[in-house]
Amino acid sequence: MPELPDVTYFKHYIDRVALHKKISAVQCDDERVLKNTNCQGLNRILKGEKFAGTKRRGKFLIINLANSGKMLILHFGMTGNISYRESEAKTEDEKKYSQLTIEFHNGSRLFWINKRLLGSVHLVDKVDEVATIKEMGPDALELSENLFLKLLSKHERKNIKAFLMDQSNIAGLGNEYSNELLFQADIDPHRKIKGLGNPERKNIYKVMRDMLEKAIEIGVPVNPFPDDWLLAHMDDMTCPKDVKHNLKKERIAGRTAVYCPVHQV
């Protein structure tokens, strides 16, 4: 699932290719991904509109519309992506799985791709109209160390991996980046928060910020993870800290955790 760094990349991508271009038409493939609107309503509002600016909130991309004052909000689900073409769709994903296609007056197109229909498109006047956003905790790149430590202290009985993935605690982290964070911090994903010492808690916060900033700098998802990251070894399942050690997959907090049982304690 696209997480904070991926959605940041999508934000920068739209800023680069689609801002201030007049929209001429909207095409929808499956209206089940449209929340609180339909394709006709989307066309009515978006035709003649322009994207004025974008921002990210957790795993959501918020696009401000120039004339109506409304916002187009995109959530990418498990396999979401976007692409831009000067003309018609070219790739198989663009042709088969574009659930929303926005055509601009110059003939270019923006494709919102969602293979498994687990993403969502919202057209709203206020961000809080999207319930998930309203219930979100602070963004992972915006909260202070002090607030992070306070949040941990409020959830002492929770598993650390479950805590990190819960968007009502911290917005932006999901299964992949919580795996990477705990790997880089040498923390076993089975551990309860109450068993973490203060130095470990502070280190988790530092590693979280460093990891997310590095992923954004790299340009995930279009560029590969560094070889010393756990996420670079999902195929060979060898620990990047020692190739003699195998990574382990296990169901933890309802998701598939990947970790090194030797280094993460």
Beta strands, then each sheet from edge to edge (+ up, - down):
strand 1: 23-28
strand 2: 34-35
strand 3: 51-57
strand 4: 60-65
strand 5: 71-75
strand 6: 81-85
strand 7: 98-104
strand 8: 109-113
strand 9: 120-124
strand 10: 238-239
strand 11: 242-246
strand 12: 248-252
strand 13: 255-259
sheet 1: 1+ 7- 8+ 6-
sheet 2: 2+ 9+ 5- 4+ 3-
sheet 3: 10+ 11-
sheet 4: 12+ 13-
end
